[in-house]
Amino acid sequence: MSHAASTPVPPLRAADVLALQDKHLADPRWPGAAPTGSADSLQLLNLWHWVTTNHRYNSLLWAEEDLARRTQVADSDIAANKRAIDGYNQARNDATERVDELLLQSLGLVDAQSARTDTPQSLVPPGARLNSETAGSMVDRLSIMALKVHAMRQQTVRTDVDEAHRHSSLAKLQRLEQQRHDLAACLDELLADALAGRAYFKVYRQFKMYNDPRFNPALVAEAAARGQGRA
């Protein structure tokens, strides 16, 4: 009795990503506190942990960006917002890179032992095309799209604005939902092609130099000035 070969299953589906992101945004406690766990926790090795972490930091960024546009608060409050934005943005990018690492391992495109090194051992099939956008960056963009859709939907039911505002917001909401649908389809297509050996992507490190005191010229100058002051 012959058995048909089982069809490989992608490590995630876009529909599941959308559902997770929407579920969190519908929770009034979101984004809440960061999940706890030791550095060697199995949770931290889980793909969905990092998809959620990316979405959490995008949500925190979204709220902080709104606060940073205030005009009737002290400058020190805006400075605090800007520093928080830098930290959240770094954490969001770190989570995106981790999503890519785990996806590439799941797809068999890199050696698991070298995935987090600067030069991971590639296992890309011959002839596979390189996709310029990574699957992790698509997940990151879907998170931002989820926030836009959520915020625009709230505009369509406001009672302190006129009907023209609500009507205009509804048109924008429909366009955002289409963009989100298109991006989700592109993510599914990339993962299917990668699974079939037709495409691959790489982990593109962001190297946020402005956050690193070793590379940011302004921070290097500050450190030098402090050193001279102690001399």
C-alpha positions in Angstrom: 0.0 0.0 0.0 1.6 3.3 -1.1 1.5 6.5 0.9 1.6 9.9 -0.7 4.5 12.1 0.5 3.4 14.6 3.0 3.5 18.3 1.9 6.0 20.4 3.8 4.3 23.0 6.0 5.7 26.5 6.3 6.9 27.5 9.8 4.1 30.1 10.0 1.1 31.3 8.1 0.3 35.0 7.6 -3.3 34.4 8.7 -2.0 33.3 12.1 0.3 36.3 12.3 -2.6 38.6 11.6 -4.8 36.8 14.1 -2.2 37.1 16.9 -1.6 40.8 16.2 -5.3 41.6 16.2 -5.9 39.6 19.4 -3.3 41.5 21.3 -4.5 44.9 20.1 -8.1 44.0 21.2 -6.8 43.3 24.7 -7.0 46.5 26.8 -4.1 45.3 28.9 -1.8 45.2 25.8 1.1 45.8 25.5 1.5 45.4 29.3 4.7 44.2 30.9 7.4 42.2 29.0 7.0 38.4 29.4 9.4 37.0 32.0 11.7 34.0 31.4 15.3 33.1 31.8 17.8 33.6 29.0 17.9 29.9 28.3 14.1 29.5 28.5 12.5 27.4 25.7 10.1 30.2 25.2 12.9 32.4 24.1 13.7 29.9 21.4 10.1 29.9 20.1 9.3 31.7 16.9 6.0 33.0 18.1 7.6 34.5 21.2 9.6 36.7 18.9 6.7 37.5 16.6 4.8 38.7 19.8 7.9 40.5 21.1 8.2 42.4 17.8 4.5 43.4 17.9 4.8 44.5 21.6 7.7 46.9 20.9 5.9 48.2 17.8 2.9 48.9 20.0 5.0 50.7 22.6 6.7 52.7 19.8 3.3 53.7 18.4 2.1 55.1 21.7 5.5 56.8 22.4 5.5 58.4 19.0 2.1 60.0 19.8 3.4 61.3 23.1 6.5 62.8 21.4 4.3 65.0 19.3 2.8 66.8 22.3 3.2 70.6 22.3 2.0 71.6 25.8 4.5 69.7 28.0 8.0 70.3 29.2 10.9 69.7 26.8 12.2 67.1 29.3 9.1 65.1 28.7 9.7 65.0 25.0 13.3 64.1 25.5 12.2 61.2 27.6 9.8 60.1 24.8 12.6 60.3 22.3 14.9 58.1 24.5 12.2 55.6 24.9 11.6 55.5 21.2 15.3 54.7 20.6 15.1 51.8 23.0 11.9 50.4 21.7 13.1 50.7 18.1 16.3 48.8 18.9 14.3 46.1 20.7 11.8 45.9 17.8 14.7 45.4 15.3 16.4 42.8 17.5 13.1 40.8 17.6 12.8 41.1 13.8 16.3 39.7 13.3 15.5 36.8 15.7 12.3 36.0 13.7 14.4 35.8 10.6 17.0 33.6 12.3 14.4 31.1 13.5 12.5 31.1 10.2 15.7 30.4 8.3 16.5 27.5 10.6 13.0 26.1 10.3 13.2 26.3 6.5 16.6 24.6 6.5 18.3 27.5 4.8 21.0 28.0 7.4 22.9 25.8 9.8 21.2 26.1 13.2 24.5 26.1 15.1 25.8 29.2 13.1 22.5 31.1 12.6 23.4 33.8 15.1 26.9 34.4 13.9 28.1 37.1 11.6 28.6 34.5 8.8 26.0 31.7 9.2 26.6 28.6 7.1 24.2 28.9 4.1 22.3 25.8 3.0 20.6 27.6 0.0 19.6 25.3 -2.9 21.3 26.0 -6.2 19.2 28.3 -8.4 17.1 29.8 -5.6 16.4 33.5 -6.0 17.4 36.0 -3.3 14.4 37.9 -2.0 15.5 41.5 -1.1 12.9 41.7 1.8 13.1 39.2 4.6 10.2 37.3 6.0 10.9 38.9 9.4 10.7 42.4 8.0 7.3 41.4 6.5 6.1 40.3 9.9 7.4 43.6 11.3 5.5 45.5 8.6 2.3 43.5 9.3 2.6 44.5 12.9 2.7 48.2 11.9 -0.2 47.6 9.5 -2.2 46.0 12.3 -1.6 49.1 14.4 -2.6 51.4 11.6 -5.8 49.4 10.9 -6.7 49.4 14.6 -6.1 53.1 15.0 -8.0 54.0 11.8 -11.0 51.8 12.7 -11.3 53.8 16.0 -11.5 57.0 13.9 -14.5 55.6 12.0 -16.6 55.4 15.2 -15.6 58.7 16.9 -18.5 60.7 18.2 -16.6 64.0 18.6 -16.0 64.5 14.9 -18.3 65.2 11.9 -19.5 62.6 9.4 -17.0 63.8 6.8 -14.1 62.7 9.1 -15.7 59.3 9.8 -16.3 58.8 6.0 -12.8 59.8 5.1 -11.4 57.5 7.8 -13.5 54.6 6.5 -12.1 55.0 3.0 -8.5 55.0 4.5 -9.3 52.0 6.6 -10.4 50.0 3.5 -7.2 50.9 1.7 -5.1 49.9 4.7 -6.9 46.6 5.0 -6.1 45.9 1.3 -2.5 46.8 1.8 -2.3 44.4 4.8 -4.0 41.6 2.8 -1.5 42.1 0.0 1.5 42.0 2.3 0.2 38.9 4.0 -0.1 37.1 0.7 3.4 38.1 -0.2 4.7 36.6 3.1 2.9 33.3 2.4 4.3 33.2 -1.1 7.9 33.9 0.1 7.7 31.2 2.7 6.2 28.7 0.3 8.9 29.4 -2.3 11.6 29.2 0.3 10.2 25.8 1.5 10.2 24.6 -2.1 13.8 25.7 -2.7 12.8 28.5 -5.2 13.7 31.5 -3.0 15.7 32.4 0.1 16.4 35.5 2.2 19.1 36.5 4.7 19.3 38.0 8.1 20.1 41.7 7.4 21.6 43.2 10.6 20.4 46.7 11.2 23.5 47.9 13.1 21.7 50.9 14.6 24.9 53.0 15.0 23.1 55.9 16.7 22.3 53.7 19.7 25.9 52.5 20.1 28.3 54.8 22.0 31.2 53.2 20.1 29.9 54.4 16.7 27.7 57.5 17.3 30.0 60.5 16.7 28.1 62.6 19.2 28.4 60.0 21.9 32.1 59.4 21.1 32.7 63.2 21.5 30.9 63.2 24.8 33.0 60.3 26.1 36.2 62.1 25.0 35.1 65.3 26.7 34.4 63.4 29.9 37.8 61.8 29.7 39.6 65.1 29.3 37.6 66.5 32.3 39.0 63.7 34.5 42.5 64.3 33.3 
